[in-house]
């Protein structure tokens, strides 16, 4: 898709490293000028400089997302320094893991402020500008398997990521008449965050030594590198995906996944409504067969790592 985004301008939040940097570099590689946001000014500057050194166009716009002032400043930077705004990728995030009974208010609020509020404020600022400009646009938000399934020790993160996908569905309706598509990417990749997950410690060490991720993990854990995720972001930002909106699409390793929206597994009707006894009977006789599971279920890493 060389040149697919020539003349376009994108904002990528949390783009100083990891997945965000991969998104920014991939967008720049197909012609987009990129506003590189990161909470760390040095990291944002280095990322923008690396894109420029490779022949792309990029400017650094540091700031921790969440406050409306940061969101508005990112849009202003895009318009004033790069001439316009066409694409937003809301990637910025933090982790503060703890089980429910040990999670503090501060841990909960930090994750919600960055992921959920940060996505909201930056998307709102972008939507206001894109609607006024009248040329359509792309908003790409970032979810997580934890938001789709739940994950032990991640009350804050799972809630935020589930909320982000729900916002994307809502915004896809609200912004459709303006020609603005809104989609959620559900990435899985070996990053600094993933490397902290105990089951991936050995894999992370192997990657650090320059070894590839085993093919079986790329398939059955959908685990690859950040550059394996970036093509989906580029495609969603391009004209090729102009009719795709309101979707949650997973990518990682060798796997591409279209997630379903929550739906009713069964609907039972009973004249006059339901009492306690009839609910219990209905559960045992019919509903229990469709009881939903919670959590991300993956094959053991040890078994997969040895397979090719």
C-alpha positions as CSV (number, residue, x, y, z in Angstrom):
1,X,0.0,0.0,0.0
2,X,2.9,2.3,-0.8
3,X,1.6,5.9,-0.9
4,X,-1.9,4.9,0.3
5,X,-2.0,7.7,2.9
6,X,0.0,10.3,0.9
7,X,-1.1,13.8,2.0
8,X,-2.9,12.5,5.1
9,X,-2.1,13.4,8.7
10,X,-2.4,11.0,11.6
11,X,-2.2,11.4,15.4
12,X,-1.0,8.3,17.3
13,X,-1.1,8.5,21.1
14,X,1.3,6.5,23.2
15,X,3.6,6.3,20.1
16,X,6.9,6.5,21.8
17,X,7.6,2.8,21.8
18,X,6.0,-0.6,21.4
19,X,2.7,-0.9,19.5
20,X,2.2,2.8,19.2
21,X,5.6,3.3,17.6
22,X,4.9,0.5,15.2
23,X,1.6,2.1,14.2
24,X,3.3,5.5,13.7
25,X,6.1,4.1,11.6
26,X,3.8,2.0,9.5
27,X,1.5,5.0,8.8
28,X,4.5,7.2,7.9
29,X,5.8,4.4,5.6
30,X,2.7,4.7,3.4
31,X,2.8,8.5,3.2
32,X,1.1,9.9,6.3
33,X,2.6,12.7,8.3
34,X,2.3,11.7,12.0
35,X,1.9,13.5,15.3
36,X,3.8,11.3,17.7
37,X,2.3,11.6,21.2
38,X,3.8,10.1,24.4
39,X,3.7,11.0,28.0
40,X,7.5,11.1,28.0
41,X,8.9,14.0,26.0
42,X,12.2,12.4,25.3
43,X,10.6,9.2,24.1
44,X,8.2,11.2,21.8
45,X,11.0,13.2,20.4
46,X,13.2,10.1,19.7
47,X,10.3,8.4,18.0
48,X,9.5,11.3,15.8
49,X,13.2,11.7,14.9
50,X,13.4,8.1,13.9
51,X,10.5,8.5,11.5
52,X,12.0,11.6,10.0
53,X,15.4,9.9,9.7
54,X,13.7,7.2,7.6
55,X,12.3,9.8,5.2
56,X,8.9,10.3,6.8
57,X,7.2,13.4,8.3
58,X,6.6,13.5,12.0
59,X,6.4,15.9,14.9
60,X,6.5,15.1,18.6
61,X,3.6,16.2,20.8
62,X,4.3,15.0,24.3
63,X,1.6,14.9,27.0
64,X,-0.2,12.3,29.1
65,X,-3.6,11.8,27.6
66,X,-6.8,12.2,29.7
67,X,-7.2,15.9,30.2
68,X,-9.1,17.8,27.5
69,X,-6.3,20.3,27.1
70,X,-3.9,17.6,26.0
71,X,-6.5,16.3,23.5
72,X,-7.1,19.7,22.0
73,X,-3.4,20.4,21.8
74,X,-2.8,17.2,19.7
75,X,-5.4,18.3,17.2
76,X,-4.0,21.8,17.1
77,X,-0.5,20.4,16.5
78,X,-1.8,18.3,13.6
79,X,-3.6,21.2,11.9
80,X,-1.0,24.0,12.6
81,X,2.2,22.0,12.0
82,X,1.2,19.4,9.5
83,X,-1.8,21.1,7.8
84,X,-4.8,18.9,8.5
85,X,-6.1,15.9,10.4
86,X,-7.4,12.7,8.8
87,X,-6.6,9.7,11.1
88,X,-6.6,9.2,14.9
89,X,-5.1,6.2,16.6
90,X,-5.7,6.1,20.4
91,X,-3.1,3.7,21.7
92,X,-1.8,5.3,24.9
93,X,-2.2,3.1,28.0
94,X,-0.8,2.0,31.4
95,X,-1.2,-1.1,33.6
96,X,-1.8,-1.2,37.3
97,X,-2.7,-4.8,37.9
98,X,-4.1,-6.1,41.2
99,X,-7.0,-8.4,42.2
100,X,-10.2,-6.7,43.2
101,X,-9.7,-6.8,47.0
102,X,-6.2,-5.3,46.7
103,X,-6.8,-2.8,44.0
104,X,-6.5,0.8,45.3
105,X,-8.5,3.8,44.1
106,X,-5.3,5.2,42.6
107,X,-4.6,2.0,40.6
108,X,-8.1,2.0,39.3
109,X,-8.3,5.7,38.4
110,X,-4.9,5.8,36.7
111,X,-5.9,3.1,34.2
112,X,-9.4,4.5,33.6
113,X,-8.0,8.0,33.2
114,X,-5.4,7.0,30.5
115,X,-7.3,4.3,28.6
116,X,-11.0,5.3,28.8
117,X,-10.9,9.0,29.5
118,X,-7.9,9.5,27.2
119,X,-9.6,7.7,24.4
120,X,-12.7,9.7,24.9
121,X,-11.1,13.2,25.1
122,X,-8.8,12.7,22.1
123,X,-11.5,11.1,20.0
124,X,-13.9,13.9,20.9
125,X,-11.4,16.6,19.9
126,X,-10.7,14.8,16.7
127,X,-14.4,14.2,15.9
128,X,-15.1,17.9,16.4
129,X,-12.4,18.9,13.9
130,X,-13.2,16.2,11.4
131,X,-16.9,17.1,11.3
132,X,-16.1,20.7,10.8
133,X,-13.6,20.0,8.1
134,X,-16.2,17.9,6.3
135,X,-13.9,15.5,4.6
136,X,-14.5,12.4,6.6
137,X,-11.8,10.6,8.5
138,X,-10.8,7.6,10.5
139,X,-10.8,7.0,14.2
140,X,-9.1,3.8,15.3
141,X,-9.3,2.9,19.0
142,X,-7.4,0.2,20.7
143,X,-9.0,-2.5,22.8
144,X,-7.6,-5.8,24.3
145,X,-8.5,-9.4,24.7
146,X,-8.9,-8.6,28.4
147,X,-11.8,-6.3,27.5
148,X,-13.4,-9.0,25.4
149,X,-13.1,-11.9,27.8
150,X,-12.1,-10.5,31.2
151,X,-8.7,-11.3,32.8
152,X,-7.6,-12.1,36.3
153,X,-6.1,-9.2,38.2
154,X,-7.2,-6.6,35.6
155,X,-10.5,-5.1,36.8
156,X,-9.4,-1.6,35.8
157,X,-7.8,-2.6,32.4
158,X,-10.6,-5.0,31.3
159,X,-13.3,-2.4,32.2
160,X,-11.5,0.4,30.3
161,X,-10.9,-1.8,27.2
162,X,-14.4,-3.1,27.1
163,X,-15.6,0.5,27.4
164,X,-13.4,1.6,24.6
165,X,-15.0,-1.0,22.2
166,X,-18.5,0.1,23.3
167,X,-17.6,3.7,22.6
168,X,-16.3,2.7,19.2
169,X,-19.7,1.1,18.3
170,X,-21.5,4.2,19.5
171,X,-19.3,6.6,17.7
172,X,-19.6,4.6,14.5
173,X,-23.3,5.4,14.6
174,X,-22.9,9.1,15.6
175,X,-20.2,9.9,13.0
176,X,-21.5,7.9,10.0
177,X,-23.2,10.9,8.4
178,X,-19.9,12.8,8.5
179,X,-18.1,10.0,6.7
180,X,-16.0,9.2,9.7
181,X,-15.4,5.5,10.4
182,X,-14.7,4.2,13.9
183,X,-13.2,0.8,14.6
184,X,-11.4,-1.0,17.4
185,X,-8.2,-2.9,17.0
186,X,-7.6,-5.8,19.5
187,X,-3.9,-6.3,19.3
188,X,-1.7,-9.1,20.8
189,X,2.0,-8.7,20.5
190,X,5.2,-9.1,22.4
191,X,5.8,-5.7,24.0
192,X,7.3,-4.4,27.3
193,X,3.8,-4.9,28.9
194,X,3.4,-8.4,27.5
195,X,6.9,-9.3,28.7
196,X,5.7,-8.8,32.3
197,X,3.2,-11.6,32.0
198,X,4.7,-14.6,33.7
199,X,3.8,-17.2,31.1
200,X,5.7,-15.2,28.5
201,X,8.9,-14.6,30.4
202,X,10.9,-17.2,28.5
203,X,9.5,-16.1,25.2
204,X,10.3,-12.5,26.0
205,X,13.9,-13.5,26.9
206,X,14.2,-15.4,23.6
207,X,13.0,-12.4,21.6
208,X,15.5,-10.2,23.5
209,X,18.2,-12.5,22.2
210,X,17.0,-12.0,18.7
211,X,15.1,-15.3,18.3
212,X,11.7,-15.4,16.5
213,X,8.5,-16.2,18.3
214,X,7.7,-19.9,17.7
215,X,5.2,-20.5,14.9
216,X,2.8,-22.3,17.2
217,X,2.6,-19.3,19.5
218,X,2.1,-17.0,16.5
219,X,-0.9,-19.2,15.5
220,X,-2.5,-20.4,18.8
221,X,-1.7,-17.5,21.0
222,X,-1.9,-14.9,18.2
223,X,1.4,-13.7,19.6
224,X,3.7,-11.8,17.2
225,X,5.7,-8.6,17.3
226,X,4.2,-5.0,17.1
227,X,5.0,-4.8,13.4
228,X,2.6,-7.7,12.9
229,X,-0.3,-5.6,14.2
230,X,0.5,-2.4,12.3
231,X,-0.9,-3.5,8.9
232,X,-4.4,-3.6,10.3
233,X,-4.1,0.0,11.5
234,X,-2.8,1.1,8.1
235,X,-5.7,-0.8,6.3
236,X,-8.3,0.7,8.5
237,X,-6.8,4.2,7.9
238,X,-6.9,3.8,4.2
239,X,-9.6,4.2,1.5
240,X,-9.7,0.4,1.2
241,X,-11.6,0.3,4.5
242,X,-13.9,3.2,3.8
243,X,-17.0,1.0,4.3
244,X,-15.8,-0.7,7.5
245,X,-17.0,0.8,10.7
246,X,-18.2,-0.2,14.2
247,X,-16.0,-3.3,14.2
248,X,-13.7,-4.9,16.7
249,X,-10.9,-6.7,14.8
250,X,-8.1,-8.6,16.5
251,X,-4.7,-9.2,15.1
252,X,-1.5,-10.7,16.3
253,X,1.1,-13.2,15.1
254,X,-0.6,-15.2,12.3
255,X,-4.1,-14.6,13.5
256,X,-6.8,-12.1,12.2
257,X,-10.0,-12.2,14.3
258,X,-13.4,-10.5,13.9
259,X,-15.0,-10.3,17.3
260,X,-18.8,-10.5,17.6
261,X,-20.8,-7.9,19.4
262,X,-22.5,-9.2,22.6
263,X,-25.7,-10.9,21.7
264,X,-28.4,-13.0,23.3
265,X,-27.5,-16.7,23.5
266,X,-31.2,-17.6,24.3
267,X,-34.4,-15.8,24.9
268,X,-37.1,-17.7,26.8
269,X,-40.7,-16.4,27.2
270,X,-43.2,-17.3,29.9
271,X,-46.7,-16.0,30.1
272,X,-47.1,-13.7,33.1
273,X,-43.4,-13.4,33.7
274,X,-40.9,-15.3,35.8
275,X,-40.8,-16.3,39.5
276,X,-37.8,-17.7,41.5
277,X,-38.7,-21.3,40.9
278,X,-39.4,-21.0,37.2
279,X,-36.1,-19.2,36.7
280,X,-34.2,-22.0,38.4
281,X,-36.1,-24.6,36.3
282,X,-35.3,-22.7,33.1
283,X,-31.7,-22.4,33.9
284,X,-31.3,-26.1,34.6
285,X,-33.4,-27.3,31.6
286,X,-32.3,-24.8,28.9
287,X,-30.0,-21.9,29.8
288,X,-27.2,-23.7,31.5
289,X,-26.1,-25.3,28.2
290,X,-25.2,-21.8,26.9
291,X,-23.5,-20.6,30.1
292,X,-20.7,-18.2,29.1
293,X,-17.1,-18.6,30.1
294,X,-14.8,-15.8,31.5
295,X,-11.2,-15.2,31.0
296,X,-8.6,-15.6,28.2
297,X,-8.1,-19.3,27.5
298,X,-4.8,-20.2,25.8
299,X,-2.8,-23.5,25.3
300,X,0.2,-23.9,27.7
301,X,3.2,-21.9,26.4
302,X,5.6,-24.8,27.1
303,X,3.7,-27.1,24.8
304,X,3.3,-24.5,22.1
305,X,6.9,-23.1,22.2
306,X,8.3,-26.4,21.0
307,X,6.0,-26.8,18.0
308,X,6.7,-25.5,14.6
